[in-house]
Amino acid sequence: MQVNRAWLGLVVLALPTLLVAMDMTALLLALPRLSADLGAGNVQQLWISDSYGFMVAGMVITMGTLGDRIGRRRLLMIGAAAFAVLSVVAAFAAGPLMLIIARALLGVAGATLAPSTLALITNMFRDERQRGQAIAIWATCQFTGGALGPVLAGFLLQYFWWGSVFLVAVPAMALLLLAGPVLLPEFRSDQAGQLDSVSVGLSLAAVLLMVYGIKQLTLQSASAVPAVALVVGAAVGYLFVRRQLRLQTPLLDLRLLRNRPFTAVIVALVFAGIAMAGTGLLVTQYLQSVLGFSPVASAVLFAPMGLGVAVGTMTAPALARRMKQTTAIAGGLAGSVLGSLLLAGVDGASALPLVMTGITVLALGTGPLFALGTGLVVGSVPPQRAGSAASMSETGNYFGGSLGFALLGVVAAVVYRSRMDGTSDSLAGAVAASRHLPAGQGAQLLHTAREAFTASLHVTGVVAAVIFAGLAVLILTMRPATRTTQAALPDYEVTHS
C-alpha cells in the first residue's frame, strides 16, 4: 500500500512539473501575438519572456528552505493556489507592465513548486533504484511539458486569444489542490534553520542586477548603466557568498560545492540549460520568420526537441544499468555536440530536415544528464541535505535556461546586426519594416534579414557544440558520486494526513 501510495503521489507531483514547463515554452510562440496586442517594445518583450525564469532561479533556494520549515506539501499547495490565480491575472493583462509583474509573481509561485516536487520524491522513495526511476519520470514530465507547450500554444493561438496559453494551468492546479492533501505525505525537517531575510534580499538583488545588465548591454552598448549594474550585482553576489559561508544554517549551503561530483553536475545543468534555451529560442524564430511556417506548424516541428529530452530521460536508467552513470551522461553530451553542429550547417533546401534532425539529436543527448545528473546531485549529499541539493539542482536548471535566452540571445543579436550593417535590430523589425516598403525593396530587405538570422543560428549552433563538448569532458573527469553516511538518519517529521 505504501508503494502504491508513493507512485500515485508521483502522478500528482507530475502535474505541476508538466504545467510549469509548458508555461515557459508556450510563451515562445505566444510572444509575437501578445507583444503586438499589448504594444510591448523590445526590452519589455525580453522581460515578459525572462522574468518568470529568473524569479524562479532567484527564489527556488529560498522556497526550498521555507518548505523544510513549514512542510513541503503545504508549500506545494500554497504555490499551486498562487499559480492558478496569477495565471488568470496574466491571461487578462491590460498592458506590458501588468504582464511583466504577473509573470514575475508567477515565477515566485513556480519557485515553490520546483523544489517541493523533487524533495518530496526523494523523501517518498527511499529505495535507490525506485528513486532513480521516479526522478527519471519526473524529469520526463518536465521535458514532455516543454515539448507539449508550443504545440498546445500553437493550437490555442489558432483559435483563441493569447491569454488562453496561461489559463491552461488553472484546472491542473485545481486538481493538484484537491488530490495533493489525500495522496501526498507531509515532510518537514526538525533541523531546518531560520529563513534569513537578508540572504533572500541579497540573492534576489544579485540575480536581478546582473540580468538587467546583460539585457541592457544588448541594446545600449554605449551606456555605462548596464556595466554599473553588472559590477554592483557581482559585488552583491560576493556579499551573499560571504554571508552563506559564515551562517550556521545558510540559505544556500555552498559547502555542498566541495563535493566534486555535485559541483560538476550543477555546472553541467547550468551550461546545458544555456545551450538548449539559446538554440530553442533561435530555432523557433527561424521556423516562423525565416522558413515561414505558421505558429501551429512551427510548434509541431519544434516538438522533437522536448520529446527528444523526454525519451533520453526515460531511457537513462536502462543505460545506467549497462555502464557507469558518468559514461552515459558524457556519451549523451557527445551526441548533443553532433546535433548542435547540424544546426550550424542549416541552409537552403535542406534547412528543415537539418533543423529537425539537429534539435532531436541535441535534445536526446541531454536526457541522461537531466535524469541521472539529478540523481547524482541527490546521491552526493547526506539524506538530510537532499532538500537543499534538490533546490540547488533546480536553481541550476532554471537559471541556466533563463540565462541562455539572454546570453545566446545577445550573441545572435550581435551577429544579426553585424550582418545587417546596423540597418535592422531584429528579424521581427525587418519583417514589420518590409510591409511599408515597395515590393522590390521589401523583398530584398527580407532576404538579407533572413540570411543574417541564419548566420546567427549557425553561430549559436557552434557555441552550443563547444559548451556540450566541454561538459562531456567535465563529467568524465569527476569521481563517482557516493552518498555521505552519518550515524543517524535525518530527523524528519512525517505525516500522511
FENSULUR-V350299 format. One record per run of one state. SS is the DSSP state (2 for helix, 1 for strand, 0 for the rest). FROM is the first residue (numbers start at 1). TO is the last residue. Records with the same first field share a line. If there is no record, write none. Layout:
SS = FROM-TO  FROM-TO
//
This chain:
0 = 1-1  39-41  71-71  92-95  125-127  160-163  184-185  190-196  218-224  247-253  259-259  291-294  321-324  344-347  380-382  420-426  435-438  477-491  496-497
2 = 2-38  42-70  72-91  96-124  128-159  164-183  197-217  225-246  254-258  260-290  295-320  325-343  348-379  383-419  427-434  439-476
1 = 186-189  492-495
//
